[in-house]
């Protein structure tokens, strides 16, 4: 096998020190520690240790982060990154799953939960004569548990919850992440069936039917389920209505993602049919990053092979890739028997299935080095070829290991050592260490702001130095004058035309590439189609998800750029708290306000905008009216204006600069004050602020009492996402 001299790039140095290195360790020492640990049960330990070490030290293969951190260190850290738990419909199971999740996080793993077995909110519980809290409340409780502990003390808890599309609480679930201040440890996914997707494309106007305990329900516009036999003439949500709500939520901030259950389980060797949903090995959900569909107690060990490091002088080293994939399969199978586990139940389950995930990273960098455009005909041809090599190499090694070590315990044909062998993980940190591109994703940016631990650092993608001279890069940096977005564009103009970034590639083309890989991958592909929000309208999101289902992807996430605070990479600088400039230009508005003595006064309100960000108010000043007979009320009005101005100036996080208090949230608080009327102070200030609301910003609940949907601003009008109410009509 070809050897290369490799060291992680400079931008990885701090990451290695903060997360991966043990005391006194360097890159070679880390790789030796992990290789020695993983080879200890091999048939030829010394030989395998050198194989493992050689791949890792050259950056050709890297296992998941918990393995790099915990291997050979102590008996308290698990090497697995992914776990899945499915609470049942009783308090004992819900609390047991909570306890297991906390231990998994302590051991360094992330947790996916499927909540579909929990009865809907408000449904009766016969044993206590009370009512169910429902899956959303359970998720809130698990989110609190996630706040108790970081993953092995090195990163924020990674949690994901899924719910079936035919669960009675599905509309509540779809809306659960519209407020980003809630459920901050969770991403969410809706589990779609083929039955639903076919109805969507053939009979979307029919009422959406959900099920619980043998009964059929429809869903009212406010999200509450109603028995089909009891609904009478009441209007209910259609299949298309539910889908529209789903796409609207996703276009706001990327949640919920999609999991396609029948595609996931089609080749599941542990179930008898797609209807075998009560089988304990039916794959109900997935891990937090979405690449692995798992059953209750399911876990997986992951490792990624950098495709870019098998390109030499523009040609691909197919045989060397195949050898590396075989070695990686053996590496992961060894780890199953070596690693500590959070508890004996999970350990026993892991050894019954021996699930592993060998996958690719560095796809975009590989294509650049081979002068192939991402998404081109040649790219798709090569993707299919490499996916076939991935499958064949890992399958053959698992077959060989089954003959030597025995098949996984639940295997019926005794053919393979591992129930699944391949997947495509997101490889965020691993790609940084390996100096390559993420997973099967195109490059997002060529120059960007990298954020880690509330620190922001300007970076240029290391690959750029392979195509541009250092002097030219310095010239472009001077021309950009600190504007990272401009630098990204300048670099792109100077690179060969065959190098493309994500925004240059249509979502449809990216799905074609993913489909070429997915056809040969056992599990799923962790992928996020990230585009500017103006691209990802709810209509476009709908097209993307339907195409992903048609192309047999097992799941997918779509994300509007900038829709959440603290993105790890961006070409926009984060906003900082704003101090009041010495001079401000204000816009005067005449207002009427009622005082405590019911006197209605007319006065002037001055709204001053941020001079650096026009359209954003930072000061509200209400002039004291002349001749008012209630000085206490005047003082109160002045006090409210001052406090509100402070809120407006400090709406941005001092660390990351992201918005933490929206105008919509301020208006919601004002609207909820009791005893309001036309000229009350909260009503008046809310009117003054309303023009500053952003498009699609949530501002409260629909005034239609039968609806209860979410109000947002669309084209300047207050609009309901559920019933279609518009203030402008």
N, C-alpha and C positions, 0 to 999 in steps of 0.2 A: 504494500500500500504506500502511495506517495506521501512523504512527510513534508510538512511546511513549518517554518518558524512563525509562531503566532503569539501575540500578546494582546489582551483586551485593550481597546482604545482608551485614550486618556479620559474621555467622558465617563468611562465605567469605573475609574479608580475609586471615587468616593462611594459609589454603590457597593463595590466589593468590600470596602472597609466597613461600611455601615451594616451590611446585611450578611455577607458570605464568609469573609475571612475569620478564622480563629486567631487567637493571639500569636503573633510572629509568623503568620502564614502568608505565602505569596501565591500567585496563580498556579505554579507547578505544584506547590504543596497542597493546595486545595484539591487539584485533580488527582494527586497521588492518594490523598486521604480517602476520597470517594471510591476510587478504583480498587484500592486494597480492601476496603470494607465490602464492596459488592462482589469481589472475586472469591471470598473466603469459602464459599460452598461449591465452587465450580469443580468439575471433574479434574481440571488442570489449573489450579488456582494461580500459579505464577504466570502461566501463559496468558490466561484471561485478564489478569491484572494489567499486563502490558498492553493487551488489546484495548481494554477500557481506558487506560491512562493515555494511550496514544491518540485515541479519538477525541478525548476531552481536552487535552493540553493543546491540541491544534485547533480547538474550537469547532471541530467537525460534528460533535455530538455533545449535547448537554442535557442532563436530566432536570426534572422540575425543581423549583426553588427549595421546597422542604427537604429534598434529598441532598442538595448541595450544602444546605445549612446544617442538617442533623446527622448526616452519615458519619459514623465512626466517632461521634462526639459523646453521646450518652445514651441511656436507654429510655429517655423521656420524650424524644422527638420522633414522630412518624415520618417516613419518607414519602407517603402518599400526599398528593395535593388535593384530591377530589373525593368527596363523600356525598352520599344521598340518603335522606331519611324521609319516611312517610308516616306521619302520625295518623292513628286511627281515631274513630269517633268516640273516644272516652277520655276522661281527664287523666287517667293513669298513663295512657299512651302519650298524650300531649306533653305531660311533664317529663316522662321518660325520654322522649325525643329531645326536649329542651336540655336535659342533663347531658345526653350524648353529644349534642351539638357543642356545648361549652367545652367538653373534653377534647373534641376534635379540633376546635379552634386553639386550645392550649397546646395541642400536639403539632400545630402548624398547617392544618388543612382548612379548606373552604367547604361550605355545606350547601347543597341544594335540598329544598323541601318540596314535596308535592302535597298540597293541602286539600286535594279533591275528595278525600274520604271523610272530611269533617262536615257535619251537617250545617245547613245554612243558618245565618244569623236569625234569631227570633223563633226558630223551630222548637217545639216542646221537647223536654227531656223527661221521660216517664218516671225515671228512678228518683228524681228530686222534685218533680212538679214545677220545674223552673224552665228557662229557655236558653237555647244555645247562644254562645257568644259569636259563633261563626268563624270562618277561616281568616278573615281580615284581622280580627282581634287576636287570634293566635299568632299571626305574623307580627303584629305589633309587639306581642310579648317576646317572641324570638328575637326581634330587633333589639329590645332592651337587653336581652342576654348577650347579644353581640357587642353591646357597649361595655360589657363587663371585662372583656378580654380581647387583646389583639391576637393575631395568628402567630403563635410561638413568640410573641413579644416583638415582632419585626414589622408587621403591617396590619392595617385596618381589617376587621372581619369582612370576609367575602361571603355573602349569603345570596341565595336566589330562591324564589318561591314560584311554583307553577300551579295553575288551576285549569281544570278541563273546561272547554267551551260550553259543555252541557251541564255545568253545575249551576244551581239556582242563584248563587251570589256572583255570577261572572261579571255583571255590569259594575258592581261595587268594586270588584277586583281590578277591572280594567281602569277605573278611575283612581285607584289607591295611591298611585305615585304622581298624580298631577301636581300635588304640593310637595316640592322637593325637600322641605324641611322635615317631612315625616319619612319614616322607614329608610333612613340614610345608609344603613348597612345592606339594604336589599336592592337587587334588581328583580324584576318579575317577568314571567313569560306565560302566555296563554297556550294551552295544549289543544291544538286543533285536530279534529278527526277528518278523515276523508269525506264522511257523510256531510259534515258542515260545509266543507269547501265545495263540494258538488252542488249543494243547495244554493250556495252563494252565487255560483256561476249559472245555475239553471232556474231557481225558483226563490230568488232573494226576497221577494215581497211577502212570502209566507211567514206566519208567526214563528219566532224562534222557540223551540221546545227544549226545556231542560228537565232533568229527572232527579228525583230523590225518593228512596225507599219504595220503589215500584210505582210512584205517582208521577204524572206528567204536569209540568207547570209552564206557563208563559211568564214574560217579564213586563211589568208595568213601566211606563216612561221614567218613573223615579228610581228604577233599579230593583224594586221589590218583586219577588216571585208571587204568582197567583195561580191556584189550581186551574187547569184548563176548563174543568167542568163548572167552576164557579165564576169565571170571568165575565160571562154575559156580554153586554155590548161594550164593555170597557176596551179602550184602545191599548194594544200591547206592542212591544217591539218586534219588528220583523228580523229575519236573518240579516238583511242588508242594514237595518238600523244598528244592530249590535256590532257588525263589522265596521260601520262608519264611526261609531264611538271608539272602537279599538284603534282605527287608523288615526283619528284625531288625537287620541292620547299619545300615540307613538310619535306623531309629528311634533308634539310639544317638547319632549325630552328623551325620546328613545325607549320609553317603557310603555307597555310591555313588549318584549320580544316574542318570537313565535317558535313553537315546537310542534312538529307534525307527527302525531303519535303513530299513525298507521305506517308511515314511511320508516319511522324509528324501529318498529317491532316486526316489520315484514320479514327480516332475516334473523330474528331472535331465535337461536336454537333451543332455548329453554322453555318455550311456550308451544302449545299445540295449535293455536290459531290466533288471529287478531282479536277474536272475541273472548279470549282467555284472560280477561282483565283481572280476575281474582287470583290468578297464579302469582305466588310471591316473587317470581322472577320476570313478571311483566314489567317493561320499562316505562314507568309512569312519568318520570321527570329527568332532570339533568343536573350536572354540576354547575357551579356559579358562572363559569365562562361559556357553557353551552356546548362544548365539543363532545361531551360524554353523556349519553342517556344511560340512566342507572336505575336499578331496583332498590327497594328499601335495604339499607345497610351496605349498599354497593359502594365500592371504592375503585380507584384506578391509579396506577403508577405510570408516569409519563416521561418521555424523553424525545427530544427533537434533533433531527439531523439537518445540518446546514447545507442545502443544495448548492449554494454559491461556491462552496469550497471544493466542489467536484468539477469545477470548470477550469480547464487548463488551456491557455492559448486559444480561447474561443470554442473549444470542443468539450463535450461532456464525458466524464470518466464513469461510464455506466457500471462496469464491473466493480470498481472501487465503492460506488454507492451501494451496490447490492451487498458487498461484504460488510460495510459499515452497518447496514440495516440488520443483518443477521446477528452481528455482535451486540447491537443495541437490544434486540429481542432477548438474547440470552442474559444480558445485563439486568433487564427489568424482571425477568422471571426469577433470577437469583434474589432480587431485593424482596420479593414477596415473602420469602422464607427467612429473611434476616431482620427486616424492620420491626421495631416495636409498634404496637397498635394501641389506639385509645382504650379498647376493652376487648375481652375475650370473644364476645359475640361478633364484633366486626372482624376480628382476626380469623375466626372460624369461617365466616362468610367469604372473606377474601380468598382463602385457600380452597373453597369449593369451586370458585369460578376462575381464579387466577387471571383476572382481567388486566390487560396492559394496553398502553397506547403509544406506539412508535409513530412519529409523524414528521412532516417537513417543516422547515423554516427557510428564510432566505430566498424565496421564490423570485421576488422582484429583482434582487441583486444578481441572481443567477441569469435572469433574462437580459439585464443590462450588459453583463459581461459577454453574453452570447449575441448581442446586438439584435435581440428579438423584442418587439413591442408587446407590452402587456395587453392581452385580449386579442391579438392578431390570430390568424389561422394557424401560423406556425406555433404560437404560444399554446393554443388549445391542443394541437397535435402533440407537442412535447409534454404538456400536462397529463394527457391520457397515457402517454408512454411511461412517464415517471410514476404515475399512480399505479400502473400495472407492476412496475418493478418493486414499489413499496409493498404492495399486497403479496406478490409472489415470494419475495425475499423473507418477509416476516412470517408468512404462512409456512414456508418450507422449514425455517428454523424451528418454529413451534411444533411442527410435525416431527422433526428430528428429536426435539427435546421430549416429546410424548413417548417416543420409542425408548428413550434412555431413562427418563425420570417418571414416566407415567402421565396420562392425560389428566385434565382437571376433573375433579371428583364427580361433577354432575354431567359429564360428557356421556352421551349415548353411543356415539360411534367410536369414541376413544381415539379420534384422529389427531386432535390438537392438544397441546399443553395448556393453552390459554383460550378462554371463551371468545375474546376479541383481541386483536393484535394491533390494530392501527386506528389513529385519529389524528386530527390537526389542531393542536393547542394554540392559544394566542401568542405565546412566547415573547411577551413584552420585555421583561428584564433579561431573559436569556438572549434575545436578539441583540440587546445592547452589549452584553458580555462577549457575544460571538462576532460583534461588529458586522451585523447583517440586517436584512429587512425582516419585518415581523411575519411569521407564519406564511400564509398564501396571499397576503395583502400587498397591494401596490404601495409605493412610497406615499405617505401623506404630505409631508413637506420636505423641502431640501435645506431650508434654514428655518429655525423655529425657536420658540421659548420652551425650554424643558423645565418642568416644575416637579420638585421632590422635597418633601418635608417643609413646605411653605417657602422654599427658596426657588428663585427664577433665574435661569442661566441661558444665555443665547448660545445656540449650537448650530453648526453646519453639518449636515449628514456626512459621515466619514467617506462614503462612496464618492462624493463629489471630487475628492482629491485624486481619484483614479482617472478623472476625465479633464479636470482643469488644473492649471499650474497654481502654485501657491501665490505667485505674484498677481495673477488674474483674480484670484479669490480676494486678496487684499484690496485690489482696485475696486471690485464690486462692493466690498464692505464699506469702503470710503464713499462710494457713490450713493449707497443706501442711507448713510448718515444715521445709523442706529435704528432705522425702520426695518424690522425683521420681515414684515410682509413684502416690502419692496425688494429686500435681499433675496428672498425666495424666488420672486419673479425674475430678477436679474440673472440668478444662477440658472434658472430653467431655460432662459433664452440662449444661454451660452453652451448648454449641453446638447449632445446629439439628439435629433428629432425622435429617435426610437425610445428614448427614456421618457416615460410618462408618469405623472402623479395621479393620485386618486381622483381629483376633481376633473382631470382630463378624460376620464374613462367613465362611460355611462354605467348606471346600475345594472342594466340588462347585460352588458358585456362582462361585467364582473361575475354575474350569476352564471353565465356560460362557462367561465373559467372554473368556478367552484364546482359546477356540475360535472365537468370533466374529471375532477379529482374525486368527488363524492361517490361516483359510480364504483370505485375500487376500495373505498375506505370503509372499514367495519363500523366504526362509530361515526361521530359527526365532525363538523369543521367549525371551529370558533371563528366567526367572522362578523365584523361590524361594517356595514355600508354607511360611511360617514360622509355627509355632504352639507353644504351651506343650507340653512333653513329655507331659503327661497326656492331651493330645488325640491326639498322634501315636503311638499304640500301633502295633505291627507290623501288626495287623489293619486299622487305619485307613490306614496307609501303603499296604498292599496294595490297598485300595479306590481310593485316590487315583491310584496308578500305572496301574491297569487302566482307570479312567475316562479318564485323560489319553490313553492309547492309543486307546480307543474314540472319543474326540472328535478324533482326528487331530492332536494336538499332536506336534511333532517331538522334543521332549525336555522334561524337567521335573526340578526339584530340590525335595526336601522337607526342611525343617530344623527340628529341635526347639530352641526357644529355650534359650539358656544352655548348650548342649552342647559349646561350644568356648570356649577363652579368647580374650580380646581382641576381642569383638564390637564393631563400629564404633558401634553405638547400642544402648542398653538402658535399662530403667527400674530396674535393680538396680545398686547400688554394688558395685564390685569389692572382694573381701576382701583385707585387708592382713595382713602377718605379725603373729602374735600374741605379745605378751610375757606372761610369767606374772604374773597379779594377785597382790597381797600375800596375799590369803586365797583358798583354793580349797576347795570341797566335793568330796570324793572318794568313789567307790564302792568298797567293799572286796570283794575276791574271794579265797577260799582257793585256793591253787595248790600243786601238788606238782612239784618240780624235782629232776632227777638231777644229782649232783655228779660230779667226775672220778673219785672213788674208788667210784663206783656207789652211793653212799649217796643215798637218796631222801628229801628233806626236805619238810616241810609249812611254808608260810609265807603271808604276806599280801601281795597285790598291790593297790595303790590306784590306780584310774583316775580322773583329774580331767578334767572336761569344760570346754570354753570357756563361761564364763558368758554371753557375748553370743550364742553359737550352741549351744544345748543339743544333745547328741547327738554333738558333735565332741570327741574326746579330745585333750588337749594335754600331759598329763603322765602318765607311768607310773612308779610308785614301788614297788619290791619291797623289803620289809622284810628286813633281815638276820636269819636264823633263829637262835634261841638254841641253843647246844650243837653247832653244825655243826663237823665235824672237818676241814674242808678250806677254810681261809681264802682261799686263792687263787681257788677257785671262787666264793666269796661276793663277792669283789672283782669278778670277771668279771661276775657277775649284776648287780651294782650299776652297773658301767660300761655294760653293754648297755642297762639301763633308762634311764640318763642320755642316752646317744646316741639311743635311740629317741624319748625325749621331745623332744630337739632337732629331730629329723625331723618330729615331729608339729606342733611350733610353727612350723616354717619350710616348711610344705607349700604356701605361697602365694607367688606371684611378688611381689617388692617393688615392681615397676613397675605391673603391671596388676591385681594382687591375685587372679588366677585360680589355681586349684589346679594345681600342677605335680607333686605326688607324692601319689597316691591311697593310701588304706588298702589297697586291693586289691593295689597294686604292692608295698607293704611286706610284705604277707602272702605274695605270690609269692616275694619274696626269702628270707623266712624258710623257706618250704616247700622251697626248692632247696638248703638246707644239707645236706651229706652226713651220713650216719650217724645219722639221727634215729630216735627211738623214742617211746613214749607220754609219758615224762616229760622228754624233752630240752628244753632251754631254748627253742630256736626253735619247737618244736611248742606248748609251753605259752603263749608270748607270742602266737602266731598265734591260739590259741583265745580268748585274752583280747580280741584286737582284732576277731575275726570279727563280733560283734554290731554293730559300728560300720560295717560295709560298707553301701554304698548299693544300692538296687534296681538290677539290671541291671549292676552293676559287675563287670568281669572279674577273675577271681582265679586263673587257671591253666588247665591242660589236663585233659581228661576222664580219669579213672582207667581207663576202658575202653580197653585197648591197641589194639583194632581200630577205635576211633573217633578219638581225638586231637582231639576238638572243643574248643570254648572253654567253660569253666565261668564262670557268672555267678550272682549272687544274685537269685532270683525268689521273691517272697512269703516271704522269710526262709530259703529253702532253697538249697543249692548245687545248681545245675542245669546240664545240658549243653545247649547250643543245637543240637547235631547229633543225638545219639542219644536224648535225652530222659531221661537219667540224673538222678535227684533224690535228694539225701542224706536227705530226709525220708521217702522211701518205705520 
